[in-house]
Amino acid sequence: MESREFDPESYDVLIGHYLQAHNSDYLEDRYVAIDEFPGDSYFFEPTHNEATRAVSNYLEAEDALPFKNWTELDYQRHRDEYEDAITQWKNDVGLYSHRDARVSLQKKQGFHAHAPLLTRAALDFELLENGWEVAVLGVGRRAVRSPEDEWTVLIPPPLYAAESVVALDGTPTIQKWRLALGGDWVNHEEVLESDEEKREYLRDVLGLQIIQTDAGSKPYQSGNHVNISSDGALLEGIYEQEGTRPSVITSKKAREQYGTTGVEQLIEGAEHYGNLKGSNKFAETRLGVIIGSPHPPEGEAVKRWGALYKKAVGRKENEDGEVKKGTELDLGPFGNHLLRGVVENEVLQAVMRFGRTPSDDEHGATVFVHTSRLPRWVDPGRVSVTTWSGGMKEVVTTLHDSEKWPDGEWTNNEIAQGISIGERQVGELMKELDEEEYVTHRRGGRGNAYHWSNARLEEFTEFGSVE
């Protein structure tokens, strides 16, 4: 830009919210850039009562339709005798004039300017196999209604008024972009055309070293499945290997549980998924951990977008008739595609929050990912996380509390006295500690028994180990 000869005063630059694109005065003859997916910014979500009251008020004043109120329309719209009147009303209203500006109606309780559009949706709703309904309303507009009677109306902005439009998204779901912006005119051009180029970008341009654990999907949004032991073991292992505490991105519910279990002491800084958009909190952080995957409500994140696309999305069952969950979760081809767009791409976006800004000759970050929900093209390093069993913790506590601690020797029989597990299991656990170099052993005496000695058991971690 410095090498160009131009006068900045000649350019009228506007920076605003996605919603301001509804004002055609801001778009006309302009070059429009949309940064990141607008999400539900172009959704209008009336409650059932708001929608039905608006339709009833509209029908009272609209003589062209043969219904007195919402109830009549809802129950009688499919009758053959009303087909011609409905078709004529649709033709007269057209595709663009779906706003009601009549003063007589504005004074009535429940008036809504979009009442004609809601009425059109109520007339055109088609039932999908999963109980959702969808109505295609023209000019990119669509309406869906959930089995619980929750309405969503998508009203894209009038981007046709712009000179051109460029939308930027590092992890796009193209079908959702096309719906949100109002049509199939959206052309998808990838800057990085192959998976190898994407991996090179993460590694060489962003300087990210991504290391993934052997954890499952770990859906942490609800907080019901937070595995404190596994998360703590990973954080302990990172601290032991790196000599510093990492910063963490996880769910809000998981953060709350960390604060009451001692895991928080292993974390330098933390943020939750819902607070990442536009955040540069970890731009200069060189060691990070992503724990668990976001799992937003399937109705909003998957089924609703599927319905807008006129596809029924729902969980599939296994051969035993049980709904698939966790790593086996299956929403069908299109539903899985939508879910990956929400979950896997959000995990990757969280990874890319670390080390974005060079500082003190440092570049990028090392990021551990404690969930399987990464895009398939990412090629991370691998580690495994092992959590200590209750028996292991009993054994170690017994050794610490022994009169022989820390310089004595113990046999399996001595350790097993007074704890809940038997001598044979004690022996297996002690061999595990030996492999981890927490203890050493010699054999001798009656039965050539094992005699165990402390090597570094004072360093025994609280939660587990990382290999």
Buried (B, 14 or more C-beta within 10 A) or exposed (E): EEEEEEEEEEEEEEEEEBEEBBEEEBBEEBEBEBEBBBEBEBBBEBEEEBBBBBBBBBBBEBEEBBBEBBEBBBEEBEEEEBEEEBEEBBEEBEEEEBEBEBEEBEEBEBBBBBBBBBBBBBBBBEEBEBBBBBBBBBBBBBBBBBEEEBBBBBBBBBBBBBEEBEBEBEBBBEBBBBBBBBEEEBEEEEEBEEEEEBBEBBBEEBBBBBBBBEBBBBBBBEBEBBBBBBBBBBBBBBBEEEEEBBBBBBBBBBBEBBEEBEBBEBBBEBBBBEEBEEEEBBBBBBBBBBBBBBBBEBBBBBBBBBBBBBBBBBBEEEEEEEEEEEEEBBBBEBBBBBBBBBBBBBBBBBBBBBBBEEEEEEBBBBBBBBBBBBBEBBBBEEBEBBBBBEBBBBBBEBBEEBEEBEEBBBBBEBBBEEBEBEEEBBBEBBBBBBEBEBBBBEEEEEEEBBBBBBBEBEEBBBBBBBE
